[in-house]
Amino acid sequence: KVRALLPPHARVPVTIEYWLGTRQAETMSLEWPQVYFNHQGRTVEIRLASEDTKTEEERVAVMGGDLYDVLGEWYKHTRKVHPDCRWVCHLKGRKLASIKSSWRTACVAAGLGRFDNPKGRFVGNRRYRGALIHDFRRTAVSNMEDAGVPRKVAMAISGHKTDSVYRRYHIVKKSDLIEAGRRLLEHHQREHGHGEQLVNSPRLERSAHTKRNT
């Protein structure tokens, strides 16, 4: 919804960050030699150089579908209009530093944000409140977790170095809790039968007997 309201140059970093959970600085530092297209398999491989990542480690991701399509079309446009541009994220051939203004304007138009001072001369002076680009790190993590991507692999893609930080970005939904409760109940029923309670287990009876004798 928001992406359709963005100018073409801003859709590229938004798509990358949505799928891979990259940080803004990592996204904006991408150069075309770090992007490898497999047109036969319709996938794109992105390699983040160690000097451009927060963790100072190289990261590699391979993705098809939407990411392949968007980057493929943008690459064709870049080669045709700005053949000497090496940056993936650029505006008229010049490296992008940020798409904050475009993002905020699109979010307000989509009903996902607002300006407290809409008459401000510049977007930065309009006191924006709403969805943030950085939220895509959380979105990417949640999507990979929900898709069953092994945590080790997901962390390698998103660049989360510690498990604790990764878990902070993965929001547990109510539906996940309901499903967990269902699975736990099924496990209990398989192990102990329907309606069985553990309050009269020998361990608890011994514990109660011990308390009476002390």
Backbone as JSON, one array per atom type, in Angstrom:
{
  "sequence": "KVRALLPPHARVPVTIEYWLGTRQAETMSLEWPQVYFNHQGRTVEIRLASEDTKTEEERVAVMGGDLYDVLGEWYKHTRKVHPDCRWVCHLKGRKLASIKSSWRTACVAAGLGRFDNPKGRFVGNRRYRGALIHDFRRTAVSNMEDAGVPRKVAMAISGHKTDSVYRRYHIVKKSDLIEAGRRLLEHHQREHGHGEQLVNSPRLERSAHTKRNT",
  "N": [[0.83, -1.21, 0.0], [1.83, 1.31, 0.91], [4.2, 1.35, -0.57], [3.38, 1.63, -3.22], [2.76, 4.28, -3.31], [5.1, 5.57, -3.21], [7.87, 7.31, -4.78], [9.62, 5.98, -7.67], [12.46, 5.62, -7.12], [12.54, 5.38, -4.36], [11.24, 3.06, -3.79], [12.96, 0.97, -4.09], [14.98, 0.74, -1.87], [13.08, 0.33, 0.16], [11.91, -2.11, -0.56], [14.11, -3.85, -0.38], [14.74, -3.67, 2.37], [12.38, -4.57, 3.5], [12.3, -7.3, 2.81], [14.81, -8.32, 3.62], [15.55, -7.13, 6.01], [17.6, -5.3, 6.38], [19.75, -2.72, 7.7], [19.45, 0.88, 7.4], [21.86, 2.2, 6.62], [23.31, 0.05, 5.63], [21.74, -0.72, 3.49], [21.8, 1.55, 1.81], [24.45, 1.58, 1.11], [24.87, -0.37, -0.73], [26.21, -1.61, -3.77], [26.07, -2.14, -7.31], [27.9, -4.21, -8.21], [27.72, -5.93, -6.07], [25.44, -7.28, -6.34], [23.91, -10.05, -7.69], [22.35, -11.48, -10.39], [20.34, -14.27, -11.08], [18.97, -15.17, -13.72], [17.83, -17.37, -14.88], [16.97, -18.95, -12.75], [15.46, -17.04, -11.59], [16.23, -15.5, -9.33], [17.88, -13.35, -6.95], [21.04, -12.55, -5.71], [22.4, -11.04, -2.93], [25.16, -9.42, -1.63], [26.45, -8.18, 1.24], [29.09, -6.17, 2.09], [31.67, -6.65, 4.53], [32.75, -4.33, 5.64], [30.66, -2.6, 5.47], [28.64, -3.35, 7.16], [27.01, -3.35, 10.36], [27.86, -5.24, 12.18], [30.29, -5.85, 11.2], [30.67, -8.04, 9.58], [30.51, -10.06, 6.67], [27.51, -10.46, 4.82], [25.17, -12.59, 3.23], [22.45, -13.01, 1.06], [19.87, -14.74, -0.64], [17.24, -14.37, -2.81], [14.02, -14.63, -4.35], [11.16, -13.89, -6.38], [9.35, -10.99, -5.48], [11.51, -9.29, -4.7], [13.48, -9.94, -6.57], [12.17, -9.15, -8.93], [11.74, -6.35, -8.58], [14.38, -5.32, -8.2], [15.51, -6.21, -10.57], [14.14, -4.76, -12.59], [14.85, -2.18, -11.81], [17.57, -2.25, -12.16], [17.77, -2.46, -14.96], [16.7, 0.02, -15.66], [18.61, 1.72, -14.49], [20.99, 1.06, -15.89], [20.28, 1.94, -18.41], [19.62, 4.7, -18.18], [21.42, 5.85, -16.38], [24.21, 4.86, -16.84], [26.76, 4.87, -15.66], [26.41, 4.79, -12.98], [27.09, 3.34, -9.88], [25.7, 2.76, -7.63], [23.1, 0.99, -5.98], [20.86, 2.03, -4.67], [19.75, 4.97, -5.63], [19.25, 8.38, -6.73], [18.53, 9.75, -9.64], [21.05, 8.94, -10.48], [22.73, 9.65, -8.43], [24.03, 8.8, -5.24], [21.76, 7.68, -2.76], [20.97, 9.1, 0.37], [18.98, 9.03, 2.22], [15.48, 8.17, 2.48], [13.6, 9.36, 3.92], [11.81, 11.61, 3.85], [10.19, 11.04, 1.6], [9.11, 8.62, 2.44], [7.65, 9.33, 4.78], [5.74, 11.09, 3.71], [4.34, 9.35, 2.0], [3.33, 7.51, 3.86], [1.56, 9.09, 5.35], [-0.27, 9.7, 3.35], [-1.27, 7.17, 2.95], [-2.6, 6.7, 5.25], [-1.22, 5.77, 7.42], [0.18, 7.32, 9.08], [0.77, 10.66, 10.43], [0.99, 14.25, 10.23], [1.83, 16.47, 12.7], [2.22, 19.11, 12.39], [1.19, 20.07, 9.73], [1.51, 22.21, 7.99], [4.11, 22.91, 7.81], [7.06, 24.09, 6.18], [8.98, 22.33, 5.15], [9.15, 18.72, 4.92], [10.5, 17.61, 7.08], [9.99, 19.43, 9.07], [7.44, 19.06, 9.86], [6.69, 17.5, 11.95], [6.35, 14.49, 12.17], [4.39, 11.57, 12.86], [4.09, 8.13, 13.09], [4.27, 5.1, 11.07], [7.52, 3.67, 10.77], [10.52, 3.44, 8.78], [12.45, 1.81, 9.86], [10.97, -0.11, 11.09], [10.81, -2.21, 9.39], [12.82, -4.01, 9.94], [11.9, -5.45, 12.09], [9.63, -6.51, 10.85], [10.75, -8.14, 8.83], [12.14, -10.04, 10.36], [10.0, -11.25, 11.77], [8.54, -12.29, 9.61], [10.36, -14.19, 8.55], [10.6, -15.89, 10.74], [7.96, -16.8, 11.0], [7.76, -18.11, 8.6], [9.21, -20.33, 9.01], [11.94, -20.3, 8.73], [15.12, -21.36, 9.74], [16.45, -20.2, 12.83], [19.18, -19.56, 13.01], [19.88, -19.14, 10.36], [18.15, -17.06, 9.67], [19.12, -15.03, 11.34], [21.6, -14.68, 10.21], [20.91, -13.55, 7.79], [19.52, -11.17, 8.47], [21.34, -9.91, 10.1], [21.48, -9.88, 12.86], [23.35, -10.2, 15.66], [23.25, -11.3, 18.21], [21.2, -13.62, 20.0], [19.38, -12.62, 21.82], [18.79, -9.99, 21.01], [17.68, -10.54, 18.53], [15.37, -11.95, 19.29], [13.97, -9.89, 20.48], [13.11, -8.44, 18.36], [11.32, -10.12, 17.19], [8.02, -10.3, 17.33], [5.67, -11.87, 19.35], [2.69, -13.13, 18.32], [-0.83, -13.11, 19.2], [-2.19, -15.22, 18.05], [-0.11, -17.02, 17.76], [0.35, -17.7, 20.41], [-2.06, -18.95, 21.05], [-1.91, -21.14, 19.33], [0.35, -22.35, 20.42], [-0.65, -23.09, 22.91], [-2.56, -24.96, 22.1], [-0.95, -26.94, 20.95], [0.52, -27.7, 23.2], [-1.49, -28.76, 24.82], [-2.31, -30.93, 23.25], [0.04, -32.44, 23.33], [0.13, -33.04, 26.07], [-2.17, -34.6, 26.32], [-1.51, -36.77, 24.72], [0.55, -37.85, 26.21], [-0.52, -38.28, 28.76], [-3.2, -38.86, 28.56], [-6.73, -38.08, 28.06], [-8.16, -35.61, 30.1], [-6.62, -36.24, 32.33], [-5.04, -35.31, 35.36], [-2.27, -33.8, 36.98], [-2.02, -33.33, 39.64], [-2.19, -35.28, 41.55], [0.08, -36.75, 41.41], [2.67, -39.13, 42.22], [5.0, -37.81, 43.06], [4.11, -35.33, 44.04], [2.43, -36.23, 46.06], [4.27, -37.44, 47.79], [5.68, -35.18, 48.48], [3.75, -33.71, 49.89], [3.28, -35.48, 52.02], [5.73, -35.45, 53.27], [5.78, -32.81, 54.22], [3.75, -32.92, 56.13], [4.91, -34.48, 58.06], [6.91, -32.95, 59.09]],
  "CA": [[0.0, 0.0, 0.0], [2.71, 2.48, 0.99], [5.19, 1.32, -1.65], [2.78, 2.13, -4.45], [2.69, 5.73, -3.21], [6.47, 6.09, -3.19], [8.51, 7.5, -6.09], [10.37, 4.76, -8.04], [13.78, 5.46, -6.48], [12.36, 5.04, -2.95], [10.69, 1.7, -3.68], [14.07, 0.01, -4.07], [15.42, 0.45, -0.51], [11.96, -0.2, 0.94], [11.76, -3.53, -0.89], [15.27, -4.56, 0.17], [14.64, -3.73, 3.82], [11.22, -5.39, 3.85], [12.61, -8.71, 2.66], [16.06, -8.75, 4.25], [15.74, -6.54, 7.33], [18.87, -4.58, 6.45], [19.75, -1.38, 8.27], [19.46, 1.89, 6.35], [23.22, 2.44, 6.13], [23.69, -1.12, 4.85], [20.98, -0.68, 2.24], [22.27, 2.65, 0.96], [25.85, 1.35, 0.7], [24.9, -1.43, -1.75], [26.63, -1.28, -5.13], [25.63, -3.16, -8.27], [28.76, -5.4, -8.22], [27.37, -6.81, -4.95], [24.14, -7.86, -6.67], [24.07, -11.06, -8.74], [21.07, -11.98, -10.87], [20.24, -15.58, -11.71], [17.73, -14.98, -14.47], [17.23, -18.67, -15.14], [16.25, -19.33, -11.54], [14.71, -15.86, -11.16], [16.62, -15.12, -7.97], [18.92, -12.34, -6.86], [21.93, -12.74, -4.56], [22.92, -9.76, -2.44], [26.29, -9.58, -0.71], [26.82, -6.98, 1.99], [30.5, -6.21, 2.46], [31.89, -6.58, 5.98], [33.0, -2.94, 6.07], [29.42, -1.82, 5.4], [27.66, -3.86, 8.11], [27.22, -2.94, 11.75], [28.58, -6.31, 12.88], [31.57, -6.01, 10.51], [30.71, -9.38, 8.99], [29.84, -10.14, 5.38], [26.23, -11.17, 4.84], [24.71, -12.99, 1.9], [21.05, -13.43, 1.01], [19.4, -15.11, -1.97], [15.79, -14.24, -2.77], [13.36, -14.54, -5.64], [9.89, -13.18, -6.29], [9.23, -9.54, -5.5], [12.82, -8.64, -4.63], [14.11, -10.15, -7.88], [11.47, -8.34, -9.94], [11.98, -4.91, -8.36], [15.78, -5.01, -8.48], [15.77, -6.45, -11.99], [13.63, -3.62, -13.36], [15.63, -1.0, -11.45], [18.89, -2.41, -12.79], [17.6, -2.11, -16.37], [16.53, 1.48, -15.72], [19.88, 2.36, -14.16], [21.93, 0.87, -17.0], [19.82, 2.7, -19.56], [19.59, 6.14, -17.94], [22.62, 6.27, -15.64], [25.1, 3.7, -17.02], [27.97, 4.94, -14.84], [26.04, 4.77, -11.56], [27.39, 2.05, -9.26], [24.86, 2.58, -6.45], [21.79, 0.37, -6.17], [19.88, 3.03, -4.22], [20.2, 6.26, -6.14], [18.28, 9.31, -7.3], [19.12, 10.36, -10.84], [22.45, 8.57, -10.59], [23.49, 10.04, -7.24], [23.76, 7.93, -4.1], [20.74, 8.11, -1.81], [21.35, 9.12, 1.79], [17.78, 8.71, 3.0], [14.19, 8.36, 1.81], [12.72, 9.68, 5.04], [10.74, 12.53, 3.45], [9.28, 10.3, 0.71], [8.44, 7.61, 3.26], [6.66, 9.98, 5.64], [4.66, 11.61, 2.86], [3.56, 8.2, 1.54], [2.61, 6.93, 5.0], [0.44, 9.98, 5.65], [-1.25, 9.51, 2.27], [-1.85, 5.83, 3.1], [-3.31, 6.62, 6.52], [-0.39, 5.08, 8.4], [0.93, 8.33, 9.82], [0.19, 11.99, 10.37], [1.86, 15.38, 10.52], [1.25, 17.34, 13.72], [2.34, 20.47, 11.86], [1.14, 19.81, 8.28], [1.81, 23.41, 7.2], [5.55, 23.15, 7.81], [7.58, 24.28, 4.83], [9.65, 21.09, 4.75], [8.59, 17.53, 5.57], [11.18, 17.43, 8.36], [9.47, 20.39, 10.05], [6.0, 18.84, 10.05], [6.53, 16.65, 13.15], [5.7, 13.24, 11.73], [4.13, 10.46, 13.78], [3.52, 7.01, 12.34], [5.13, 3.97, 10.73], [8.92, 4.01, 10.51], [11.23, 2.53, 7.89], [13.18, 0.85, 10.7], [10.05, -1.19, 11.47], [10.98, -3.34, 8.48], [13.7, -5.02, 10.56], [10.99, -6.3, 12.85], [8.78, -7.21, 9.89], [11.54, -9.18, 8.17], [12.39, -11.1, 11.34], [8.74, -11.96, 12.01], [8.2, -13.06, 8.41], [11.24, -15.35, 8.46], [10.24, -16.8, 11.83], [6.67, -17.41, 10.66], [7.95, -18.97, 7.43], [9.95, -21.51, 9.43], [13.38, -20.19, 8.44], [15.91, -21.62, 10.96], [16.88, -18.95, 13.46], [20.58, -19.29, 12.67], [19.89, -18.61, 8.99], [17.47, -15.76, 9.71], [20.04, -14.07, 11.96], [22.66, -14.42, 9.24], [20.36, -12.67, 6.76], [19.16, -9.86, 9.02], [22.5, -9.3, 10.73], [21.38, -9.84, 14.32], [24.49, -10.98, 16.13], [22.9, -12.02, 19.43], [19.86, -14.19, 20.02], [18.49, -11.78, 22.63], [18.34, -8.88, 20.17], [16.81, -11.12, 17.51], [14.08, -12.25, 19.91], [13.29, -8.64, 20.76], [12.49, -7.99, 17.11], [10.25, -11.03, 16.79], [6.85, -10.1, 18.18], [4.82, -13.05, 19.45], [1.3, -12.76, 18.1], [-1.8, -13.85, 20.01], [-2.47, -16.47, 17.36], [1.0, -17.92, 18.08], [0.13, -18.18, 21.78], [-3.18, -19.89, 20.99], [-1.38, -22.35, 18.7], [1.24, -22.99, 21.39], [-1.51, -23.73, 23.9], [-3.17, -26.13, 21.47], [0.08, -27.98, 20.82], [0.85, -28.18, 24.54], [-2.6, -29.6, 25.26], [-2.23, -32.18, 22.5], [1.17, -33.18, 23.88], [-0.27, -33.55, 27.38], [-3.15, -35.66, 26.12], [-0.8, -37.95, 24.21], [1.38, -38.41, 27.26], [-1.24, -38.61, 29.99], [-4.59, -39.19, 28.31], [-7.68, -36.99, 28.18], [-8.71, -35.33, 31.43], [-5.72, -36.59, 33.42], [-4.45, -34.21, 36.08], [-1.0, -34.17, 37.58], [-1.97, -32.9, 41.03], [-2.09, -36.44, 42.42], [1.24, -37.53, 41.02], [3.41, -39.63, 43.37], [5.98, -36.83, 43.54], [3.41, -34.35, 44.85], [1.95, -36.9, 47.26], [5.41, -37.59, 48.69], [6.02, -33.87, 48.99], [2.77, -33.35, 50.89], [3.49, -36.35, 53.17], [6.93, -34.95, 53.94], [5.43, -31.59, 54.94], [2.95, -33.26, 57.31], [5.76, -35.12, 59.05], [7.97, -32.04, 59.55]],
  "C": [[0.87, 1.26, 0.0], [3.66, 2.51, -0.2], [4.65, 1.89, -2.94], [2.71, 3.65, -4.48], [4.06, 6.39, -3.21], [6.97, 6.36, -4.61], [9.38, 6.28, -6.4], [11.68, 4.56, -7.3], [13.65, 5.04, -5.02], [11.82, 3.62, -2.76], [11.79, 0.66, -3.56], [14.56, -0.27, -2.66], [14.32, -0.11, 0.37], [11.8, -1.7, 0.69], [12.9, -4.36, -0.3], [15.11, -4.74, 1.68], [13.45, -4.56, 4.28], [11.58, -6.87, 3.83], [13.8, -9.16, 3.49], [16.3, -8.17, 5.64], [17.05, -5.8, 7.47], [18.68, -3.22, 7.12], [19.88, -0.35, 7.14], [20.85, 2.09, 5.76], [23.69, 1.28, 5.26], [23.02, -1.1, 3.49], [21.56, 0.36, 1.28], [23.7, 2.45, 0.46], [25.97, 0.3, -0.4], [25.31, -0.89, -3.12], [26.25, -2.44, -6.06], [26.57, -4.37, -8.35], [28.49, -6.37, -7.07], [26.04, -7.53, -5.19], [24.3, -8.79, -7.87], [22.7, -11.62, -9.13], [21.22, -13.37, -11.48], [18.92, -15.57, -12.47], [17.05, -16.31, -14.79], [16.41, -19.13, -13.94], [15.39, -18.22, -10.97], [14.95, -15.54, -9.68], [17.69, -14.04, -8.05], [19.72, -12.59, -5.59], [22.52, -11.39, -4.19], [24.01, -10.03, -1.42], [26.62, -8.24, -0.06], [28.26, -7.12, 2.44], [30.67, -6.0, 3.96], [32.09, -5.14, 6.46], [31.75, -2.08, 6.06], [28.37, -2.28, 6.41], [28.02, -3.45, 9.53], [28.05, -3.96, 12.51], [29.95, -6.58, 12.28], [31.77, -7.43, 9.99], [29.97, -9.35, 7.65], [28.53, -10.91, 5.53], [25.79, -11.45, 3.41], [23.26, -13.43, 2.01], [20.68, -13.72, -0.44], [17.88, -15.12, -1.93], [15.24, -14.16, -4.19], [12.15, -13.63, -5.55], [10.0, -11.67, -6.41], [10.58, -8.83, -5.52], [13.56, -8.77, -5.97], [13.49, -9.24, -8.93], [11.81, -6.86, -9.81], [13.42, -4.54, -8.7], [16.13, -5.2, -9.95], [15.34, -5.27, -12.85], [14.45, -2.36, -13.08], [17.03, -1.05, -12.07], [18.82, -2.02, -14.27], [17.48, -0.6, -16.54], [17.85, 2.2, -15.49], [20.87, 2.26, -15.31], [21.56, 1.72, -18.22], [19.98, 4.2, -19.37], [20.85, 6.66, -17.26], [23.65, 5.14, -15.68], [26.35, 3.71, -16.15], [27.68, 4.89, -13.34], [26.31, 3.4, -10.96], [26.48, 1.76, -8.07], [23.53, 1.93, -6.8], [20.7, 1.37, -5.81], [20.37, 4.42, -4.63], [19.02, 7.09, -6.62], [18.96, 10.05, -8.43], [20.63, 10.13, -10.9], [23.3, 8.94, -9.39], [23.06, 9.21, -6.04], [22.71, 8.53, -3.17], [21.31, 8.09, -0.4], [20.19, 8.68, 2.64], [16.55, 8.88, 2.12], [13.14, 8.77, 2.84], [11.55, 10.57, 4.63], [9.71, 11.82, 2.57], [8.46, 9.3, 1.5], [7.34, 8.24, 4.1], [5.47, 10.5, 4.84], [3.76, 10.48, 2.4], [2.75, 7.59, 2.67], [1.41, 7.78, 5.38], [-0.66, 9.8, 4.61], [-1.97, 8.17, 2.4], [-2.62, 5.67, 4.41], [-2.53, 5.91, 7.6], [0.47, 6.05, 9.2], [0.23, 9.67, 9.72], [1.27, 13.04, 10.64], [1.17, 16.25, 11.56], [1.29, 18.8, 13.29], [2.34, 20.39, 10.33], [1.5, 21.01, 7.42], [3.3, 23.76, 7.19], [6.09, 23.21, 6.4], [8.24, 23.02, 4.29], [9.05, 19.92, 5.52], [9.2, 17.33, 6.95], [10.67, 18.35, 9.45], [8.01, 20.13, 10.4], [5.68, 17.9, 11.21], [5.7, 15.4, 12.83], [5.53, 12.25, 12.87], [3.51, 9.32, 12.98], [4.54, 5.92, 12.08], [6.53, 4.45, 10.35], [9.55, 3.0, 9.56], [11.93, 1.44, 8.7], [12.3, -0.3, 11.14], [10.22, -2.41, 10.57], [11.94, -4.39, 9.04], [12.85, -6.0, 11.36], [10.12, -7.13, 11.92], [9.53, -8.37, 9.25], [11.8, -10.35, 9.11], [11.13, -11.92, 11.58], [8.35, -12.82, 10.81], [9.06, -14.31, 8.28], [10.91, -16.38, 9.53], [8.95, -17.55, 11.49], [6.79, -18.37, 9.48], [8.73, -20.24, 7.77], [11.41, -21.48, 9.07], [14.15, -20.45, 9.73], [16.49, -20.33, 11.52], [18.31, -18.58, 13.09], [20.68, -18.65, 11.29], [19.26, -17.21, 8.97], [18.38, -14.68, 10.29], [21.17, -13.71, 11.01], [22.19, -13.46, 8.14], [20.14, -11.26, 7.29], [20.32, -9.15, 9.71], [22.37, -9.12, 12.23], [22.45, -10.77, 14.89], [24.17, -11.8, 17.37], [21.46, -12.49, 19.38], [18.89, -13.3, 20.78], [17.95, -10.61, 21.82], [17.39, -9.38, 19.11], [15.42, -11.37, 18.08], [13.29, -10.98, 20.18], [12.56, -8.13, 19.51], [11.36, -8.91, 16.66], [9.1, -10.91, 17.77], [6.01, -11.37, 18.16], [3.37, -12.61, 19.32], [0.37, -13.61, 18.96], [-2.11, -15.19, 19.37], [-1.37, -17.5, 17.61], [0.81, -18.52, 19.46], [-1.0, -19.2, 21.82], [-2.71, -21.22, 20.4], [-0.46, -23.1, 19.65], [0.43, -23.72, 22.45], [-2.15, -25.0, 23.36], [-2.17, -27.27, 21.36], [0.45, -28.57, 22.18], [-0.23, -29.11, 25.06], [-2.57, -30.95, 24.55], [-1.1, -33.05, 23.02], [0.8, -33.81, 25.22], [-1.23, -34.71, 27.25], [-2.51, -36.93, 25.57], [-0.03, -38.65, 25.32], [0.58, -38.94, 28.44], [-2.7, -38.97, 29.79], [-5.49, -37.98, 28.52], [-8.14, -36.83, 29.62], [-7.8, -35.67, 32.58], [-5.13, -35.33, 34.04], [-3.19, -34.7, 36.77], [-0.93, -33.84, 39.06], [-1.82, -34.07, 41.99], [-0.91, -37.33, 42.05], [1.98, -37.98, 42.26], [4.38, -38.61, 43.93], [5.31, -35.82, 44.46], [2.88, -34.97, 46.13], [3.07, -37.07, 48.26], [5.79, -36.25, 49.31], [5.06, -33.45, 50.09], [2.97, -34.17, 52.16], [4.69, -35.87, 53.98], [6.61, -33.72, 54.77], [4.64, -31.91, 56.2], [3.82, -33.82, 58.41], [6.88, -34.21, 59.56], [7.43, -31.06, 60.56]]
}
